[in-house]
Every structure is written in C-alpha cells, then in structure tokens.
C-alpha cells in the first residue's frame, strides 16, 4: 500500500488521484512552482506515467488545489494554487 495519497482538483473538471511511496515525489512537490518549466520534468526523478502526468498538469496550471495525506503519520496538507501561481 502506498504511503502518500494525493487528491487534486483540476481546473478542467475531473479529480486526479495519485498514490506514491517515494520521498523524491514530495521533494518535487515542495519545489513547485518552478521557474524551469518543462526542463524540471527532465531533471526530477519521475518514473511513472502518473507522476509525469500530475506534474505536467501542475506546470500548465491546470491544478486548482490538492490534498496530500501521509497514511503512516496521518499528517494532512492542503495546497490551493489559485493564490500561489
């Protein structure tokens, strides 16, 4: 079972559910927004289609907000991008 669960609301309508275990994905989230654009996708340690799709949606500013939950510690985080990007 994945340690982290991320549920994002996209501006285009649907929700994006993303489960992952790797700490590197969290580090990419905390580096956002980036000034490198698509170059960041090449540098970040993204391995799966789902990881790349999610960060591409963030780069094209299609993510309205996301909820992130650490299932091991029950820590929750909410990020609303309309006020950041």
C-alpha positions, 0 to 999 in steps of 0.5 A: 500500500502506498504511503502518500495519497494525493487528491487534486482538483483540476481546473478542467473538471475531473479529480486526479488521484495519485498514490506514491511511496517515494520521498523524491515525489514530495521533494518535487512537490515542495519545489513547485512552482518552478521557474524551469518549466518543462526542463524540471520534468527532465531533471526530477526523478519521475518514473511513472506515467502518473507522476509525469502526468500530475506534474505536467498538469501542475506546470500548465496550471491546470491544478486548482488545489490538492490534498496530500495525506501521509497514511503512516503519520496521518499528517494532512496538507492542503495546497490551493494554487489559485493564490500561489501561481 
